[in-house]
Amino acid sequence: LEAEGISAAVLHVHSIKPFDVEAVVTLANRVRGMVSCEEHSVIGGLYSCVSEALVGNVEKGYRLEPVALMDVFGRSGKPEDLFSFYHLTAQDIAKKARSIYFEGRK
């Protein structure tokens, strides 16, 4: 992303309980959008917590994109195969970041 002129930050969220709403909102108010990444279902996980933290705390039109299991049943396999199958790779994260960065710039 840096090579493309896109600056990014990482906020490591090690737990959703307790969830650091203040850290998420502070970062959200400094950036155009966020990509929430997790090896978990998009339902009831980090994406849900971040969504709830942002409601009422950032301006309308804010972009939050998930990189997570999208309401599907899980499978077993080698981690690298599963990351690819479920679109949880670094390339998938970068693709979501690009979509936020370039939205409205074309």
C-alpha distances in whole Angstrom, upper triangle without the diagonal:
4,5,5,7,5,7,8,11,13,16,18,21,24,26,27,31,31,28,26,26,26,23,21,23,22,18,18,20,18,15,15,14,14,13,16,16,19,22,24,26,24,28,29,26,23,22,25,26,22,24,27,26,24,27,29,27,24,25,25,23,20,18,17,16,17,16,20,23,24,28,29,31,30,30,31,29,27,24,22,24,24,20,19,22,21,18,17,14,11,10,12,10,7,9,11,8,8,12,12,10,12,15,18,16,18
4,5,5,5,6,8,11,13,17,19,22,25,28,29,32,32,29,27,27,26,23,22,23,22,18,19,20,17,15,16,16,16,16,19,19,22,24,27,29,27,30,31,28,25,24,28,28,24,26,29,27,26,29,30,28,25,26,27,24,22,20,20,19,21,20,23,26,28,31,32,34,33,34,34,32,30,27,24,27,27,23,23,26,25,21,20,17,14,13,16,14,10,13,14,11,11,15,15,12,14,17,20,17,19
4,6,7,9,11,15,17,21,23,26,28,31,32,35,35,32,31,31,30,27,26,27,26,22,23,24,21,18,18,19,19,19,22,21,25,27,29,31,29,33,34,31,28,27,31,31,28,29,32,31,29,32,34,31,28,29,29,27,24,22,22,21,23,22,25,28,29,33,34,36,34,35,35,33,31,28,25,27,28,24,23,26,26,22,21,18,15,14,17,15,12,14,16,13,12,16,16,14,15,18,20,18,19
4,6,9,11,15,17,21,23,26,29,31,32,35,35,32,30,30,30,27,25,26,25,21,21,23,20,17,16,17,17,17,21,21,24,26,29,30,28,32,33,30,27,26,29,30,26,27,31,29,27,30,32,29,26,26,27,24,22,20,20,19,21,21,24,27,28,32,33,35,34,34,35,34,31,29,26,27,28,24,23,26,25,21,21,18,15,14,16,15,11,12,14,11,9,13,14,11,11,15,17,14,15
4,6,10,13,16,20,23,25,28,31,31,35,34,31,29,29,28,25,23,24,23,19,19,20,17,14,14,16,17,17,21,21,25,28,30,31,29,32,33,31,27,26,29,29,26,27,30,28,26,29,30,27,24,24,25,23,20,19,20,20,22,22,25,29,29,33,34,37,36,37,37,36,34,31,28,30,30,26,26,29,27,24,23,21,17,16,18,16,13,14,15,12,10,14,13,10,11,15,16,13,15
4,6,10,13,16,19,22,25,27,28,31,31,27,26,25,24,21,20,21,19,16,16,17,14,11,11,12,13,14,17,18,22,24,27,28,25,29,30,27,24,22,25,25,22,23,26,25,22,25,27,24,21,21,22,20,17,16,16,16,18,18,22,25,26,30,31,34,33,34,35,33,32,28,26,28,28,24,24,26,25,21,20,18,15,14,15,13,10,12,12,9,8,11,10,7,10,13,15,13,15
4,7,11,14,17,20,23,25,26,29,28,25,23,23,22,18,17,18,17,13,14,15,12,9,11,12,12,13,16,17,21,24,26,27,25,28,29,26,22,21,25,24,20,22,25,23,21,24,25,22,20,20,22,20,17,16,16,17,19,19,22,26,26,30,32,34,33,34,35,34,32,28,26,29,28,24,25,27,25,22,20,19,15,16,17,14,11,14,14,10,10,14,12,9,12,15,17,16,18
4,7,10,13,16,19,21,22,25,25,22,20,19,19,16,14,16,15,11,12,14,11,9,10,10,9,10,13,14,17,20,22,24,22,25,25,22,19,18,21,21,17,19,22,20,18,22,23,21,18,19,21,19,16,14,14,14,16,16,19,23,24,27,29,31,30,31,32,31,29,25,24,26,25,22,22,25,23,20,18,16,13,14,15,11,10,13,12,8,10,13,11,10,13,16,18,17,20
4,7,10,13,16,18,19,22,22,19,16,17,16,12,12,14,12,9,10,13,10,9,11,11,9,10,12,13,16,19,21,23,21,24,24,20,17,17,20,19,15,18,20,18,17,21,22,19,17,19,21,20,16,15,14,15,16,16,19,22,24,27,29,31,29,31,31,31,29,25,24,26,25,22,23,26,23,20,18,17,14,16,16,12,12,15,14,11,13,16,14,13,17,18,21,21,23
4,6,9,12,15,16,19,19,16,14,15,15,11,11,13,13,9,11,14,12,11,14,12,10,10,10,10,13,16,18,20,19,22,21,18,14,15,18,16,14,17,19,17,17,20,22,19,18,21,22,21,17,16,14,14,14,14,16,20,22,25,26,28,26,28,28,28,26,22,22,24,23,19,21,24,21,19,16,15,13,15,15,12,12,15,14,12,15,17,15,15,19,20,23,23,26
4,6,9,12,13,16,15,12,10,12,12,8,8,11,11,8,10,13,12,12,15,13,10,10,10,10,12,16,17,19,18,20,19,16,12,13,16,14,11,15,16,14,15,18,20,17,17,20,22,21,17,16,14,15,14,15,16,20,22,24,26,28,26,28,28,28,27,23,23,25,24,20,23,25,22,20,17,17,15,18,17,14,15,18,16,14,18,19,17,18,21,22,25,25,28
4,6,9,11,14,13,11,10,13,13,10,10,14,14,11,14,17,16,16,18,16,13,12,10,10,11,14,15,18,17,19,18,14,11,13,16,14,12,16,17,15,17,20,22,20,20,23,24,24,20,19,16,16,15,15,15,19,21,23,25,26,24,26,26,26,24,20,21,24,22,19,22,24,21,20,16,17,15,18,18,14,16,19,18,16,20,21,20,21,24,25,28,28,31
4,6,7,10,10,8,8,10,12,9,9,13,14,12,14,17,17,17,19,17,13,13,10,10,10,13,13,16,15,17,15,11,8,11,13,11,10,14,15,13,15,18,21,18,19,22,24,23,20,19,16,16,14,14,14,17,20,21,23,24,23,25,25,25,24,21,22,24,22,19,22,24,21,20,17,18,17,20,19,16,18,21,19,18,22,22,21,22,26,26,29,30,32
4,7,9,9,9,10,13,15,12,13,16,17,16,18,21,21,21,23,20,17,16,13,12,11,12,13,16,16,17,15,12,10,13,15,13,13,17,17,16,18,21,24,22,23,26,27,27,23,22,19,19,17,16,16,18,21,22,23,24,22,24,24,24,23,20,21,24,21,19,23,24,21,21,17,19,18,22,21,18,21,23,21,21,25,26,24,26,29,29,32,33,36
4,5,6,6,9,11,14,13,13,16,17,17,18,21,22,22,24,21,18,17,13,13,11,13,13,15,15,16,13,10,9,12,13,10,12,15,15,14,17,20,22,21,22,25,27,27,23,22,19,19,17,17,16,18,20,21,22,23,21,24,24,25,24,21,23,25,22,21,24,25,22,22,19,21,21,24,22,20,23,25,23,23,26,27,25,27,30,30,33,35,37
4,5,5,8,10,13,12,12,15,17,17,17,20,22,21,23,20,17,16,12,13,11,13,12,13,13,13,10,7,6,10,10,7,9,12,12,11,15,17,19,18,20,23,24,24,21,20,17,18,15,16,15,17,18,19,21,22,21,24,24,26,26,22,24,26,23,21,25,25,22,22,19,21,22,25,22,20,23,25,22,22,26,26,24,26,30,29,32,34,36
3,5,8,11,14,14,14,16,18,19,19,22,24,24,26,23,20,20,16,17,15,16,15,16,16,15,12,10,10,13,12,10,12,15,13,13,17,18,21,20,22,25,26,27,24,24,20,21,19,20,18,20,21,21,24,24,23,26,27,28,28,25,27,29,26,25,28,28,25,25,23,25,25,28,26,24,27,29,26,26,30,29,28,30,33,32,35,37,39
4,7,9,12,12,13,15,17,18,19,21,23,23,25,23,20,20,17,18,17,18,17,19,18,18,14,13,12,15,14,10,13,15,14,13,16,18,20,19,21,25,26,27,24,24,21,22,20,21,20,22,24,24,26,27,26,29,29,31,30,27,29,31,28,26,30,30,27,27,24,26,26,29,27,25,28,29,27,26,30,30,28,30,33,33,35,37,40
4,6,9,9,9,11,14,14,15,17,19,20,22,19,16,17,14,15,15,17,16,17,16,16,13,11,9,12,11,8,9,12,11,9,13,15,17,15,17,21,22,23,20,20,17,19,17,19,18,20,22,22,25,26,25,28,29,30,30,26,28,30,27,25,28,29,25,25,22,24,24,27,25,22,25,26,23,23,27,27,24,26,30,29,32,33,36
4,5,6,7,9,10,11,13,15,16,17,20,18,15,16,14,16,16,19,18,20,18,19,16,14,11,13,13,10,9,13,12,9,12,15,16,14,16,19,21,22,19,19,17,19,18,20,20,22,24,25,27,29,28,31,31,32,32,28,29,31,29,26,29,30,27,26,23,25,24,27,25,22,24,26,23,22,26,26,23,25,28,28,30,32,35
4,6,5,6,8,10,10,12,15,16,18,16,14,16,14,16,17,20,19,20,18,18,16,14,11,12,12,8,8,10,9,6,8,11,12,10,12,16,18,19,16,17,15,17,17,19,20,23,23,24,27,29,29,32,33,34,33,30,31,33,30,27,30,31,27,26,24,26,25,27,25,22,24,25,22,21,25,25,22,23,27,26,28,30,33
4,5,5,6,9,10,11,13,15,17,16,15,17,16,18,20,23,23,23,21,22,19,18,15,16,15,12,11,13,12,8,10,13,13,10,12,16,18,20,17,18,17,19,20,22,23,26,26,28,31,32,32,35,36,37,36,32,33,35,32,30,32,33,30,29,26,27,26,28,27,23,25,27,24,22,25,25,22,23,27,26,28,30,33
4,6,5,6,9,10,11,13,16,14,13,15,14,16,17,21,21,22,20,21,19,17,14,15,15,12,10,13,13,10,11,14,15,12,13,17,19,20,16,17,15,18,18,20,21,24,25,27,29,31,30,33,34,34,33,29,30,32,30,27,30,31,28,26,23,24,23,25,24,20,22,24,21,19,23,23,20,21,25,25,27,28,31
4,5,5,6,9,10,11,13,11,10,12,11,13,15,19,19,20,17,18,17,15,11,11,12,10,7,10,10,7,8,11,13,10,10,14,16,17,13,13,12,14,15,17,18,21,22,24,26,28,28,31,32,32,32,28,28,30,28,25,27,28,25,23,21,22,21,23,21,18,19,21,18,17,20,20,17,19,22,22,24,25,28
4,5,5,6,9,10,12,11,11,14,13,16,18,22,22,22,19,20,19,17,14,14,14,11,9,10,10,7,6,10,10,7,7,11,14,15,12,13,12,15,17,19,21,24,24,26,29,31,31,34,35,36,35,31,32,33,31,28,30,31,28,26,24,25,24,25,24,20,21,23,20,18,21,21,17,19,22,21,23,24,28
4,6,5,7,9,12,12,12,15,15,18,20,24,24,25,22,23,22,20,16,16,17,15,12,14,14,11,10,13,13,9,9,13,16,17,14,15,15,18,19,21,23,26,27,29,32,34,33,36,37,37,36,32,33,35,32,29,31,33,30,28,25,26,24,26,25,21,22,24,21,18,21,22,18,19,22,22,24,25,28
4,5,5,7,10,9,9,12,12,15,18,22,22,23,21,22,21,19,15,15,17,14,11,13,15,11,10,14,15,11,10,13,16,16,12,13,12,15,16,18,20,24,24,27,30,32,31,34,35,35,33,30,30,32,30,26,28,30,27,25,22,23,21,22,21,18,18,20,17,15,18,19,15,16,19,19,21,22,25
4,5,5,7,7,7,11,12,15,18,22,22,22,19,21,20,18,15,14,15,13,10,11,13,10,8,11,12,9,7,10,12,12,9,10,9,13,15,17,19,23,23,25,28,31,30,33,34,35,34,30,30,32,29,26,28,29,26,24,22,23,21,22,20,17,18,19,16,14,16,17,13,14,17,17,19,20,23
4,6,8,9,10,14,15,19,22,25,25,26,23,24,23,22,18,17,18,16,13,14,15,12,9,12,12,8,6,8,12,12,10,12,12,16,18,21,23,26,26,28,32,34,34,37,38,38,37,34,33,35,33,30,31,33,29,27,25,26,24,25,24,20,20,22,19,16,19,19,15,15,18,18,19,20,23
4,7,9,10,14,16,19,22,25,26,27,24,26,25,23,20,19,20,19,15,16,18,15,13,16,16,12,10,11,14,14,11,13,14,16,19,21,23,27,27,30,33,35,35,37,38,38,37,33,33,35,33,29,30,32,29,27,25,25,22,23,23,19,19,20,18,15,17,18,14,14,17,17,18,19,22
4,6,7,11,13,16,20,23,24,25,22,24,24,22,18,17,19,18,14,15,17,15,12,15,16,13,10,11,13,12,9,10,11,13,16,18,21,24,24,27,30,33,32,35,36,36,34,31,30,32,30,26,27,29,26,24,22,22,20,20,19,16,15,17,14,11,13,14,10,10,13,14,15,16,19
4,7,11,14,17,20,24,24,24,21,23,24,22,19,17,19,18,15,15,17,16,13,15,16,14,10,10,11,10,7,7,9,12,15,17,20,24,23,26,29,32,32,34,36,36,35,31,30,31,30,26,27,28,25,23,22,22,20,20,18,15,15,15,13,10,11,11,7,7,10,10,12,12,16
4,7,10,13,17,20,21,21,17,20,20,18,15,13,15,15,12,12,15,14,11,13,15,13,10,11,11,9,6,5,6,8,11,14,17,20,19,22,25,28,28,30,32,32,31,28,27,28,26,23,24,25,22,19,18,19,17,17,16,13,13,13,10,8,10,10,6,8,11,10,13,14,17
4,6,10,13,17,17,17,15,17,18,15,12,10,13,13,9,10,13,12,10,13,16,14,12,13,14,12,9,6,5,6,9,11,13,17,17,20,22,25,25,27,29,29,28,24,24,25,23,20,21,22,19,17,15,16,15,15,14,10,11,12,9,7,11,11,8,10,13,13,16,17,20
4,6,10,13,14,15,12,15,16,13,11,9,12,13,10,11,14,14,13,16,18,17,15,17,17,15,11,8,6,5,6,7,10,14,14,17,19,22,21,24,25,25,24,21,20,22,19,16,17,19,16,13,12,13,12,12,10,7,9,10,7,6,10,10,9,11,14,14,17,18,21
4,7,10,11,12,9,12,13,10,7,6,9,10,8,9,13,12,12,15,18,17,16,18,18,17,13,11,7,6,5,6,8,11,12,15,17,20,19,21,23,23,23,19,19,21,18,15,17,18,14,13,11,13,12,14,11,9,12,13,10,10,14,14,12,15,18,17,21,22,24
4,7,9,10,9,13,13,10,8,8,11,12,11,13,16,16,16,19,22,20,20,22,22,20,17,14,11,9,6,5,6,10,12,14,16,18,17,19,20,20,19,15,16,17,15,12,14,15,12,10,8,10,10,12,10,7,11,12,10,11,15,15,14,17,19,20,23,24,26
4,5,8,8,11,11,8,7,8,11,12,12,14,16,17,18,20,23,22,22,24,24,23,20,17,13,12,8,6,5,8,11,13,14,15,14,16,17,17,17,13,14,16,13,10,13,14,11,11,8,10,12,14,12,10,14,15,13,15,18,18,18,20,23,23,27,28,29
4,7,9,12,12,9,10,11,13,14,15,17,19,20,21,23,27,26,26,28,28,26,23,20,17,14,11,8,6,7,10,12,12,13,11,12,13,14,14,10,12,13,10,8,12,12,9,10,7,10,12,15,13,12,16,17,16,17,21,21,21,23,26,26,30,31,32
4,6,8,9,7,8,9,11,13,14,15,17,18,20,22,25,25,25,27,27,25,23,20,16,14,11,9,6,6,9,10,10,11,9,12,14,15,16,13,15,15,12,11,14,14,10,12,10,13,16,18,15,15,18,19,17,19,22,22,22,25,27,26,30,32,33
4,5,7,6,9,9,10,12,14,14,16,18,19,20,24,24,24,26,25,24,22,19,16,14,10,9,6,4,6,6,8,9,9,12,15,17,18,16,17,17,13,13,15,14,11,12,11,15,18,19,16,16,19,19,17,20,22,21,21,25,27,26,29,31,32
4,6,6,7,6,7,10,11,11,13,15,16,17,21,21,21,23,22,20,18,16,12,10,7,8,5,6,6,6,9,12,12,16,18,20,21,18,19,19,16,14,16,15,12,13,12,15,17,18,15,14,18,17,15,17,20,19,18,22,24,23,26,28,29
4,6,8,7,6,10,12,11,12,15,16,17,20,21,21,23,22,21,20,18,14,13,10,12,9,9,8,7,10,12,13,17,20,22,23,21,22,22,18,18,20,18,15,16,15,19,21,22,19,18,22,21,18,20,23,22,21,25,27,25,28,31,32
4,7,7,5,7,10,10,11,13,15,16,19,20,21,23,23,22,20,19,15,15,12,14,11,11,11,10,13,14,15,19,21,23,24,22,24,24,20,19,22,21,17,19,17,21,22,24,21,20,23,23,20,22,25,24,23,26,28,27,30,32,34
4,6,5,6,9,10,11,13,15,16,20,19,20,23,22,22,19,18,14,13,10,11,9,10,11,11,14,15,15,18,20,22,22,19,21,22,18,17,20,19,16,17,15,18,19,21,18,17,20,21,18,20,23,22,21,24,27,26,29,31,33
4,5,5,6,8,10,10,12,14,18,17,18,20,20,20,17,15,12,11,9,10,9,11,13,14,16,18,17,20,22,23,23,20,21,22,19,17,20,20,16,16,14,17,17,20,17,15,18,19,16,17,21,20,19,21,24,23,27,28,30
4,5,5,6,9,10,11,12,16,16,16,18,18,17,14,12,8,8,6,9,8,11,11,12,15,17,18,21,23,24,24,21,22,23,19,17,19,19,16,15,14,16,17,19,16,14,17,17,14,15,18,17,16,19,21,20,23,25,27
4,6,5,6,9,10,11,15,15,16,18,17,17,15,14,10,11,9,12,11,12,12,12,16,18,19,22,24,26,27,24,25,25,22,20,22,22,18,18,17,20,21,22,19,17,20,20,17,18,21,20,18,22,24,23,25,28,30
4,5,5,6,9,10,13,13,14,17,18,18,15,15,12,13,12,14,13,15,15,16,19,21,21,24,26,28,28,25,26,27,24,22,24,24,21,21,19,21,22,24,21,18,21,22,19,19,23,22,20,22,25,24,27,29,31
4,5,5,6,9,12,11,12,14,15,15,12,11,8,10,10,13,13,16,16,17,20,22,23,26,27,29,28,25,26,27,24,22,24,24,20,20,18,20,20,22,19,16,19,19,16,16,19,19,16,19,22,21,23,25,28
4,5,5,6,10,10,11,13,13,13,10,10,8,10,10,13,14,16,15,16,20,22,23,26,29,30,30,27,28,28,25,23,25,25,21,20,19,22,22,23,20,17,20,20,16,17,20,18,16,19,21,20,22,24,27
4,5,5,9,9,11,14,14,15,13,13,11,14,14,17,17,19,18,18,22,24,25,28,30,32,32,29,30,31,28,26,28,28,24,24,22,25,25,26,23,21,23,24,20,20,23,22,19,22,25,23,25,27,30
4,6,8,7,9,12,13,15,12,13,11,14,15,17,18,20,20,21,24,27,27,30,32,33,33,30,31,32,29,27,29,29,25,25,23,25,25,26,24,21,23,24,20,20,23,22,19,21,24,23,25,27,30
4,6,5,6,9,10,11,9,10,9,12,14,17,18,21,20,21,25,28,28,31,33,34,34,31,31,32,29,27,29,29,25,24,23,25,24,25,23,20,21,22,18,18,20,19,16,18,21,19,21,24,26
4,6,7,9,9,11,10,12,11,14,16,19,20,22,21,22,25,28,29,33,35,36,37,33,34,35,31,29,31,31,27,26,25,27,27,28,25,23,24,24,20,20,23,21,18,21,23,21,22,25,27
4,6,8,9,12,11,14,14,17,19,23,24,26,25,26,29,32,33,36,39,40,40,37,37,38,35,33,34,34,31,30,28,31,30,31,28,25,27,27,23,23,25,23,20,22,24,22,23,26,29
4,7,9,12,10,13,13,17,19,22,23,26,25,26,30,33,33,36,38,39,39,36,36,37,34,32,34,34,30,29,28,29,28,29,27,24,25,26,22,21,23,22,19,20,23,21,22,25,28
4,7,9,7,10,11,15,17,21,23,25,25,26,30,33,33,36,38,39,39,35,35,36,34,31,32,33,29,28,26,28,26,27,25,22,23,23,20,18,20,19,16,17,20,18,19,21,24
4,6,6,10,12,16,19,22,24,27,26,27,31,34,35,38,40,41,40,37,37,38,35,32,33,34,31,29,28,29,28,28,26,23,23,23,20,19,20,19,15,16,18,16,16,19,22
4,6,9,11,15,18,21,23,26,24,26,29,32,34,37,39,40,40,37,36,37,34,32,32,33,29,28,27,29,28,28,25,23,23,23,19,19,20,18,14,16,18,15,15,18,21
4,6,10,12,16,19,22,24,22,24,27,31,32,35,37,38,38,35,34,35,32,29,30,30,27,25,25,26,25,25,22,20,20,19,16,16,17,14,11,13,14,11,12,15,17
4,7,10,13,17,19,22,21,23,26,29,30,33,35,36,35,32,31,32,30,27,28,28,25,23,22,24,22,22,20,18,18,17,14,13,15,13,9,12,14,11,13,15,18
4,6,10,13,16,19,17,20,23,26,27,29,32,32,32,28,28,28,26,23,24,24,21,19,19,20,19,19,16,14,15,14,10,10,12,10,7,10,12,10,12,14,17
4,7,10,12,15,14,17,20,23,23,26,28,29,29,25,25,26,23,20,21,22,18,17,16,17,17,17,14,12,13,13,9,10,12,11,8,11,14,12,15,17,20
4,7,10,12,12,15,17,20,21,23,25,26,25,22,22,22,20,17,18,18,15,13,12,14,14,14,11,9,11,10,7,8,11,9,8,12,14,12,16,18,19
4,6,9,9,12,14,17,17,19,22,22,22,19,19,19,17,14,15,15,12,10,10,12,13,13,10,9,12,11,8,10,13,12,11,15,17,16,19,21,23
4,7,8,12,13,16,15,17,19,19,19,15,15,16,13,10,12,12,9,7,6,9,10,11,7,6,10,10,8,10,13,13,13,16,18,18,21,23,24
4,6,9,10,12,11,14,16,17,17,14,14,15,11,10,11,11,7,8,6,10,12,13,10,10,14,13,12,14,17,16,17,20,21,21,25,26,27
4,6,6,8,8,11,13,15,16,14,14,14,10,10,11,10,6,8,8,12,15,16,12,13,17,16,14,17,20,19,20,23,24,24,27,29,30
4,6,9,10,13,16,18,19,17,18,16,13,13,13,12,8,10,11,14,17,17,13,14,17,16,14,17,20,18,19,22,23,22,25,28,28
4,7,9,13,16,18,20,19,20,18,15,15,16,14,11,13,14,18,20,21,17,18,21,20,18,21,23,21,22,26,27,25,28,31,31
4,6,9,13,15,18,17,18,16,13,14,15,12,9,12,14,17,20,21,17,19,22,21,19,23,25,23,24,28,29,27,31,33,33
4,7,10,13,16,16,18,16,12,14,15,12,11,14,15,18,22,22,20,21,24,23,22,26,28,26,27,31,32,31,34,36,36
4,7,10,13,12,14,13,9,11,13,11,9,13,13,16,20,21,18,20,23,23,22,25,27,26,27,30,32,31,35,36,37
4,7,10,10,13,10,8,11,12,10,10,13,14,16,20,21,19,21,24,24,23,26,28,28,29,32,33,33,37,38,38
4,7,9,11,9,8,11,13,11,12,15,15,17,20,22,20,22,25,25,25,28,30,30,31,34,35,35,39,40,40
4,6,8,7,6,10,11,10,12,14,14,15,19,20,19,21,24,24,25,27,29,29,31,33,34,35,39,40,40
4,6,5,6,9,10,11,12,14,13,14,17,18,18,20,22,23,24,26,28,29,30,32,33,34,38,39,39
4,5,5,6,9,10,10,12,10,11,13,15,15,16,19,20,21,23,25,26,27,29,31,32,35,36,36
4,5,5,6,9,10,10,9,8,11,13,13,15,17,18,19,21,23,24,26,27,28,30,33,34,34
4,6,5,6,9,10,10,10,13,14,14,16,18,19,20,22,24,24,26,28,29,30,34,34,34
4,5,5,6,8,8,9,13,14,13,15,18,18,18,21,23,23,25,27,28,29,33,33,33
4,6,5,6,5,6,9,11,10,11,14,15,15,17,19,20,22,24,25,26,30,30,30
4,6,5,6,6,10,9,9,12,14,13,15,17,19,19,21,23,24,25,29,29,29
4,6,8,9,13,13,11,14,16,15,16,19,20,20,23,25,25,26,30,30,30
4,6,8,12,12,10,12,15,14,14,17,19,18,20,23,24,24,28,29,29
4,6,9,8,6,8,11,10,11,14,15,15,17,19,20,21,24,25,25
4,7,8,6,7,10,11,11,13,15,16,17,19,21,21,25,26,27
4,5,5,6,9,10,11,13,14,16,17,19,20,21,25,25,26
4,5,5,6,9,10,11,12,14,16,16,18,20,24,23,24
4,5,5,6,9,10,10,12,14,15,16,18,22,21,22
4,5,5,6,9,10,11,13,14,15,17,20,21,21
4,5,5,6,9,10,11,12,14,16,19,20,21
4,5,5,6,9,10,10,12,14,18,17,18
4,5,5,6,9,10,11,12,16,16,16
4,5,5,7,9,10,11,14,15,16
4,5,5,6,9,10,14,14,15
4,5,5,6,8,12,11,12
4,6,6,6,10,10,11
4,6,5,9,10,12
4,6,8,8,11
4,6,5,7
4,6,7
4,6
4
